[in-house]
Amino acid sequence: MTPPGPVAERLAELLAASGRTRIPRSAVRAAFLQADPTMVGSVDARRNLAGVLAELAAAGVLEPTGRTDDGVPPLPNSVRLVRPRTDAAPAVDRGPWHHALSGAADLRRPSRVLLQVNDWLFAHASRAVEVPLRERALEITGDEKAFDGPLPGGLTPEVLRARRVVPPLHRERLPGGGPVLLVVENADTLDSLRRALAPEPGPVGGLAWGAGNAFTASVLALRDDPPATVRYFGDLDAAGLRIPRAASDLAEAHGLPPVRPATGLYRALLRHGRPASARTVDHSDVEWLDAGLRGPVRDLFAAGARLAQEAVGVTVLAGDPDWRDGLAPA
């Protein structure tokens, strides 16, 4: 039996840490994006998640349910974690262990990463200076993304003499506006919206540039000055919906308000956008949208098409005032 790879191992740890036996697809997907943050916003995320679940099923870690969604490839509606056999061979104590790992989850069945950390602690911890977490991950494991998700085995940044770095989020205030922060995926649309909102910002008191996939991490920069409400407007394609949904999951996990769609802007995009061919058809994040938008967007994706948010430009913003709908505080 081929052992699961590093991403599959991290996903298995996250699922086990949930304390549940049966885990729904949405929670599996969220855990997968924590296990491999490079997949946030990637067109390959669905295919890679399906492959990782197949690895874990082959290793006897979990069992997918028979029912699946309608995506390509299909994903199970839920998975069931398989309890380890009680007659398994006894674990071997691989000590000595560094004292900093005294709180680790299970030193009798350590992961490969935990063994690497233990070696590093003995060799370097006494003189290590604090560095960004990805620098430490590269030094210890050879993989700069090894610590992007929840740290394994009870590790903390303090043990690793490291700090998590939150990417900066470009944010502008609109004088006279209200409590809503409107995050825009692309810079050109941000510029057009800034000019359209400046004379009459209404409930929008701030604009932010999500910078595409960067927003899935930079959303945590909002902790320095949390807004009351976050609205988002991006492209209508697989990545354009995956980004705000992943950002919303992360925001809520850290006590920030959820990221919700700017409904009027998406309606304007459906009215005025010019469909273009999409490389990937993925319906899995359509549920992030308000109910009234889901049907038209599913139809768009089913036709193998996408809409770029730049279609809601200066002319549309000046002539179609309904784009302001859905910008009110939550």
Secondary structure as a PSIPRED ss2 file (coil, helix, strand):
# PSIPRED VFORMAT (PSIPRED V4.0)

   1 M C   1.000  0.000  0.000
   2 T C   1.000  0.000  0.000
   3 P C   1.000  0.000  0.000
   4 P C   1.000  0.000  0.000
   5 G C   1.000  0.000  0.000
   6 P H   0.000  1.000  0.000
   7 V H   0.000  1.000  0.000
   8 A H   0.000  1.000  0.000
   9 E H   0.000  1.000  0.000
  10 R H   0.000  1.000  0.000
  11 L H   0.000  1.000  0.000
  12 A H   0.000  1.000  0.000
  13 E H   0.000  1.000  0.000
  14 L H   0.000  1.000  0.000
  15 L H   0.000  1.000  0.000
  16 A H   0.000  1.000  0.000
  17 A H   0.000  1.000  0.000
  18 S C   1.000  0.000  0.000
  19 G C   1.000  0.000  0.000
  20 R C   1.000  0.000  0.000
  21 T C   1.000  0.000  0.000
  22 R E   0.000  0.000  1.000
  23 I E   0.000  0.000  1.000
  24 P E   0.000  0.000  1.000
  25 R H   0.000  1.000  0.000
  26 S H   0.000  1.000  0.000
  27 A H   0.000  1.000  0.000
  28 V H   0.000  1.000  0.000
  29 R H   0.000  1.000  0.000
  30 A H   0.000  1.000  0.000
  31 A H   0.000  1.000  0.000
  32 F H   0.000  1.000  0.000
  33 L H   0.000  1.000  0.000
  34 Q H   0.000  1.000  0.000
  35 A H   0.000  1.000  0.000
  36 D C   1.000  0.000  0.000
  37 P H   0.000  1.000  0.000
  38 T H   0.000  1.000  0.000
  39 M H   0.000  1.000  0.000
  40 V C   1.000  0.000  0.000
  41 G C   1.000  0.000  0.000
  42 S C   1.000  0.000  0.000
  43 V C   1.000  0.000  0.000
  44 D C   1.000  0.000  0.000
  45 A H   0.000  1.000  0.000
  46 R H   0.000  1.000  0.000
  47 R H   0.000  1.000  0.000
  48 N H   0.000  1.000  0.000
  49 L H   0.000  1.000  0.000
  50 A H   0.000  1.000  0.000
  51 G H   0.000  1.000  0.000
  52 V H   0.000  1.000  0.000
  53 L H   0.000  1.000  0.000
  54 A H   0.000  1.000  0.000
  55 E H   0.000  1.000  0.000
  56 L H   0.000  1.000  0.000
  57 A H   0.000  1.000  0.000
  58 A H   0.000  1.000  0.000
  59 A C   1.000  0.000  0.000
  60 G C   1.000  0.000  0.000
  61 V C   1.000  0.000  0.000
  62 L E   0.000  0.000  1.000
  63 E E   0.000  0.000  1.000
  64 P E   0.000  0.000  1.000
  65 T C   1.000  0.000  0.000
  66 G C   1.000  0.000  0.000
  67 R C   1.000  0.000  0.000
  68 T E   0.000  0.000  1.000
  69 D C   1.000  0.000  0.000
  70 D C   1.000  0.000  0.000
  71 G C   1.000  0.000  0.000
  72 V C   1.000  0.000  0.000
  73 P C   1.000  0.000  0.000
  74 P C   1.000  0.000  0.000
  75 L C   1.000  0.000  0.000
  76 P E   0.000  0.000  1.000
  77 N C   1.000  0.000  0.000
  78 S E   0.000  0.000  1.000
  79 V E   0.000  0.000  1.000
  80 R E   0.000  0.000  1.000
  81 L E   0.000  0.000  1.000
  82 V C   1.000  0.000  0.000
  83 R C   1.000  0.000  0.000
  84 P C   1.000  0.000  0.000
  85 R C   1.000  0.000  0.000
  86 T C   1.000  0.000  0.000
  87 D C   1.000  0.000  0.000
  88 A C   1.000  0.000  0.000
  89 A C   1.000  0.000  0.000
  90 P C   1.000  0.000  0.000
  91 A C   1.000  0.000  0.000
  92 V C   1.000  0.000  0.000
  93 D C   1.000  0.000  0.000
  94 R C   1.000  0.000  0.000
  95 G C   1.000  0.000  0.000
  96 P C   1.000  0.000  0.000
  97 W C   1.000  0.000  0.000
  98 H C   1.000  0.000  0.000
  99 H H   0.000  1.000  0.000
 100 A H   0.000  1.000  0.000
 101 L H   0.000  1.000  0.000
 102 S C   1.000  0.000  0.000
 103 G C   1.000  0.000  0.000
 104 A C   1.000  0.000  0.000
 105 A C   1.000  0.000  0.000
 106 D C   1.000  0.000  0.000
 107 L C   1.000  0.000  0.000
 108 R C   1.000  0.000  0.000
 109 R C   1.000  0.000  0.000
 110 P C   1.000  0.000  0.000
 111 S C   1.000  0.000  0.000
 112 R H   0.000  1.000  0.000
 113 V H   0.000  1.000  0.000
 114 L H   0.000  1.000  0.000
 115 L H   0.000  1.000  0.000
 116 Q H   0.000  1.000  0.000
 117 V H   0.000  1.000  0.000
 118 N H   0.000  1.000  0.000
 119 D H   0.000  1.000  0.000
 120 W H   0.000  1.000  0.000
 121 L H   0.000  1.000  0.000
 122 F H   0.000  1.000  0.000
 123 A H   0.000  1.000  0.000
 124 H H   0.000  1.000  0.000
 125 A H   0.000  1.000  0.000
 126 S H   0.000  1.000  0.000
 127 R H   0.000  1.000  0.000
 128 A C   1.000  0.000  0.000
 129 V C   1.000  0.000  0.000
 130 E C   1.000  0.000  0.000
 131 V E   0.000  0.000  1.000
 132 P E   0.000  0.000  1.000
 133 L H   0.000  1.000  0.000
 134 R H   0.000  1.000  0.000
 135 E H   0.000  1.000  0.000
 136 R H   0.000  1.000  0.000
 137 A H   0.000  1.000  0.000
 138 L H   0.000  1.000  0.000
 139 E H   0.000  1.000  0.000
 140 I H   0.000  1.000  0.000
 141 T H   0.000  1.000  0.000
 142 G C   1.000  0.000  0.000
 143 D C   1.000  0.000  0.000
 144 E C   1.000  0.000  0.000
 145 K C   1.000  0.000  0.000
 146 A C   1.000  0.000  0.000
 147 F C   1.000  0.000  0.000
 148 D C   1.000  0.000  0.000
 149 G C   1.000  0.000  0.000
 150 P C   1.000  0.000  0.000
 151 L C   1.000  0.000  0.000
 152 P H   0.000  1.000  0.000
 153 G H   0.000  1.000  0.000
 154 G H   0.000  1.000  0.000
 155 L C   1.000  0.000  0.000
 156 T C   1.000  0.000  0.000
 157 P C   1.000  0.000  0.000
 158 E C   1.000  0.000  0.000
 159 V C   1.000  0.000  0.000
 160 L C   1.000  0.000  0.000
 161 R C   1.000  0.000  0.000
 162 A E   0.000  0.000  1.000
 163 R E   0.000  0.000  1.000
 164 R C   1.000  0.000  0.000
 165 V C   1.000  0.000  0.000
 166 V C   1.000  0.000  0.000
 167 P C   1.000  0.000  0.000
 168 P C   1.000  0.000  0.000
 169 L C   1.000  0.000  0.000
 170 H E   0.000  0.000  1.000
 171 R E   0.000  0.000  1.000
 172 E E   0.000  0.000  1.000
 173 R E   0.000  0.000  1.000
 174 L C   1.000  0.000  0.000
 175 P C   1.000  0.000  0.000
 176 G C   1.000  0.000  0.000
 177 G C   1.000  0.000  0.000
 178 G C   1.000  0.000  0.000
 179 P C   1.000  0.000  0.000
 180 V E   0.000  0.000  1.000
 181 L E   0.000  0.000  1.000
 182 L E   0.000  0.000  1.000
 183 V E   0.000  0.000  1.000
 184 V E   0.000  0.000  1.000
 185 E C   1.000  0.000  0.000
 186 N C   1.000  0.000  0.000
 187 A H   0.000  1.000  0.000
 188 D H   0.000  1.000  0.000
 189 T H   0.000  1.000  0.000
 190 L H   0.000  1.000  0.000
 191 D H   0.000  1.000  0.000
 192 S H   0.000  1.000  0.000
 193 L H   0.000  1.000  0.000
 194 R H   0.000  1.000  0.000
 195 R H   0.000  1.000  0.000
 196 A H   0.000  1.000  0.000
 197 L H   0.000  1.000  0.000
 198 A C   1.000  0.000  0.000
 199 P C   1.000  0.000  0.000
 200 E C   1.000  0.000  0.000
 201 P C   1.000  0.000  0.000
 202 G C   1.000  0.000  0.000
 203 P C   1.000  0.000  0.000
 204 V E   0.000  0.000  1.000
 205 G E   0.000  0.000  1.000
 206 G E   0.000  0.000  1.000
 207 L E   0.000  0.000  1.000
 208 A E   0.000  0.000  1.000
 209 W E   0.000  0.000  1.000
 210 G C   1.000  0.000  0.000
 211 A C   1.000  0.000  0.000
 212 G H   0.000  1.000  0.000
 213 N H   0.000  1.000  0.000
 214 A H   0.000  1.000  0.000
 215 F H   0.000  1.000  0.000
 216 T H   0.000  1.000  0.000
 217 A H   0.000  1.000  0.000
 218 S H   0.000  1.000  0.000
 219 V H   0.000  1.000  0.000
 220 L H   0.000  1.000  0.000
 221 A H   0.000  1.000  0.000
 222 L H   0.000  1.000  0.000
 223 R H   0.000  1.000  0.000
 224 D H   0.000  1.000  0.000
 225 D C   1.000  0.000  0.000
 226 P C   1.000  0.000  0.000
 227 P C   1.000  0.000  0.000
 228 A C   1.000  0.000  0.000
 229 T E   0.000  0.000  1.000
 230 V E   0.000  0.000  1.000
 231 R E   0.000  0.000  1.000
 232 Y E   0.000  0.000  1.000
 233 F E   0.000  0.000  1.000
 234 G C   1.000  0.000  0.000
 235 D C   1.000  0.000  0.000
 236 L E   0.000  0.000  1.000
 237 D C   1.000  0.000  0.000
 238 A H   0.000  1.000  0.000
 239 A H   0.000  1.000  0.000
 240 G H   0.000  1.000  0.000
 241 L H   0.000  1.000  0.000
 242 R H   0.000  1.000  0.000
 243 I H   0.000  1.000  0.000
 244 P H   0.000  1.000  0.000
 245 R H   0.000  1.000  0.000
 246 A H   0.000  1.000  0.000
 247 A H   0.000  1.000  0.000
 248 S H   0.000  1.000  0.000
 249 D H   0.000  1.000  0.000
 250 L H   0.000  1.000  0.000
 251 A H   0.000  1.000  0.000
 252 E H   0.000  1.000  0.000
 253 A H   0.000  1.000  0.000
 254 H C   1.000  0.000  0.000
 255 G C   1.000  0.000  0.000
 256 L C   1.000  0.000  0.000
 257 P C   1.000  0.000  0.000
 258 P C   1.000  0.000  0.000
 259 V E   0.000  0.000  1.000
 260 R E   0.000  0.000  1.000
 261 P E   0.000  0.000  1.000
 262 A C   1.000  0.000  0.000
 263 T H   0.000  1.000  0.000
 264 G H   0.000  1.000  0.000
 265 L H   0.000  1.000  0.000
 266 Y H   0.000  1.000  0.000
 267 R H   0.000  1.000  0.000
 268 A H   0.000  1.000  0.000
 269 L H   0.000  1.000  0.000
 270 L H   0.000  1.000  0.000
 271 R H   0.000  1.000  0.000
 272 H H   0.000  1.000  0.000
 273 G C   1.000  0.000  0.000
 274 R C   1.000  0.000  0.000
 275 P C   1.000  0.000  0.000
 276 A E   0.000  0.000  1.000
 277 S E   0.000  0.000  1.000
 278 A C   1.000  0.000  0.000
 279 R C   1.000  0.000  0.000
 280 T C   1.000  0.000  0.000
 281 V C   1.000  0.000  0.000
 282 D C   1.000  0.000  0.000
 283 H C   1.000  0.000  0.000
 284 S C   1.000  0.000  0.000
 285 D C   1.000  0.000  0.000
 286 V H   0.000  1.000  0.000
 287 E H   0.000  1.000  0.000
 288 W H   0.000  1.000  0.000
 289 L C   1.000  0.000  0.000
 290 D C   1.000  0.000  0.000
 291 A H   0.000  1.000  0.000
 292 G H   0.000  1.000  0.000
 293 L H   0.000  1.000  0.000
 294 R H   0.000  1.000  0.000
 295 G H   0.000  1.000  0.000
 296 P H   0.000  1.000  0.000
 297 V H   0.000  1.000  0.000
 298 R H   0.000  1.000  0.000
 299 D H   0.000  1.000  0.000
 300 L H   0.000  1.000  0.000
 301 F H   0.000  1.000  0.000
 302 A H   0.000  1.000  0.000
 303 A C   1.000  0.000  0.000
 304 G C   1.000  0.000  0.000
 305 A E   0.000  0.000  1.000
 306 R E   0.000  0.000  1.000
 307 L E   0.000  0.000  1.000
 308 A C   1.000  0.000  0.000
 309 Q H   0.000  1.000  0.000
 310 E H   0.000  1.000  0.000
 311 A H   0.000  1.000  0.000
 312 V C   1.000  0.000  0.000
 313 G C   1.000  0.000  0.000
 314 V H   0.000  1.000  0.000
 315 T H   0.000  1.000  0.000
 316 V H   0.000  1.000  0.000
 317 L H   0.000  1.000  0.000
 318 A H   0.000  1.000  0.000
 319 G H   0.000  1.000  0.000
 320 D C   1.000  0.000  0.000
 321 P H   0.000  1.000  0.000
 322 D H   0.000  1.000  0.000
 323 W H   0.000  1.000  0.000
 324 R H   0.000  1.000  0.000
 325 D C   1.000  0.000  0.000
 326 G C   1.000  0.000  0.000
 327 L C   1.000  0.000  0.000
 328 A C   1.000  0.000  0.000
 329 P C   1.000  0.000  0.000
 330 A C   1.000  0.000  0.000
